[in-house]
Amino acid sequence: MLTATIEDNLSRALELVGGSIDPEIAESYPSLEARILAQALENVELAECRLREIQKLVGEISDVLV
């Protein structure tokens, strides 16, 4: 029963990171748990970059509209 719970948790965690692991991350980390955490961190970093770009674009639009 414990094994099933762990597998369910890992499956859910994998879903939350988008369902797949970047191949470079997969090669760099030995366990699925570490790969999931590394992929989550990578996703956060990408989201932060996108947010900064969006803020820049919206700021430029705001400057034009003023």
Backbone torsions as a table, in degrees:
resi	resn	phi	psi	omega
1	MET	NA	-41.9	179.4
2	LEU	-62.3	-40.6	178.9
3	THR	-61.5	-40.6	178.8
4	ALA	-64.0	-40.0	178.8
5	THR	-64.6	-43.8	178.2
6	ILE	-61.8	-44.7	179.0
7	GLU	-63.9	-40.2	176.9
8	ASP	-61.9	-43.7	179.6
9	ASN	-63.7	-43.0	178.6
10	LEU	-65.7	-39.6	177.2
11	SER	-62.3	-43.6	179.4
12	ARG	-65.9	-42.0	178.3
13	ALA	-61.6	-40.6	178.4
14	LEU	-64.4	-39.9	175.0
15	GLU	-59.0	-41.8	-176.6
16	LEU	-67.5	-25.7	177.0
17	VAL	-91.3	6.9	175.2
18	GLY	108.4	1.9	174.3
19	GLY	89.3	-6.2	178.6
20	SER	-148.5	160.4	179.8
21	ILE	-113.8	133.3	176.4
22	ASP	-54.8	135.8	-178.0
23	PRO	-56.6	-36.1	179.0
24	GLU	-66.2	-38.8	177.4
25	ILE	-66.8	-43.1	-179.9
26	ALA	-58.7	-36.7	179.7
27	GLU	-76.8	-23.4	-172.3
28	SER	-89.7	-20.4	-174.8
29	TYR	-122.4	136.2	-173.4
30	PRO	-76.4	-31.1	-174.7
31	SER	-111.7	155.4	177.9
32	LEU	-62.3	-38.3	178.7
33	GLU	-59.0	-47.2	179.4
34	ALA	-64.8	-38.1	178.8
35	ARG	-64.9	-42.2	179.5
36	ILE	-63.4	-45.3	179.5
37	LEU	-63.9	-41.7	178.5
38	ALA	-64.8	-39.5	178.5
39	GLN	-66.7	-38.9	177.4
40	ALA	-61.3	-43.8	178.1
41	LEU	-63.3	-43.2	177.4
42	GLU	-59.9	-41.8	179.0
43	ASN	-63.1	-39.3	178.1
44	VAL	-64.7	-44.1	179.6
45	GLU	-61.8	-41.8	177.6
46	LEU	-65.0	-40.9	178.9
47	ALA	-63.6	-39.6	177.6
48	GLU	-63.4	-41.1	177.4
49	CYS	-62.7	-43.3	179.6
50	ARG	-65.4	-40.0	178.8
51	LEU	-62.2	-45.0	178.3
52	ARG	-60.6	-41.2	179.3
53	GLU	-65.2	-42.5	178.0
54	ILE	-62.8	-44.4	179.0
55	GLN	-60.9	-40.1	178.0
56	LYS	-63.3	-46.9	-179.0
57	LEU	-64.4	-43.8	-179.8
58	VAL	-67.1	-38.1	176.6
59	GLY	-61.9	-40.8	178.1
60	GLU	-64.9	-38.8	177.3
61	ILE	-65.1	-44.6	179.4
62	SER	-60.1	-40.8	179.0
63	ASP	-62.3	-38.4	-179.5
64	VAL	-70.1	-36.3	-176.1
65	LEU	-77.6	-18.2	-177.3
66	VAL	-78.1	NA	NA
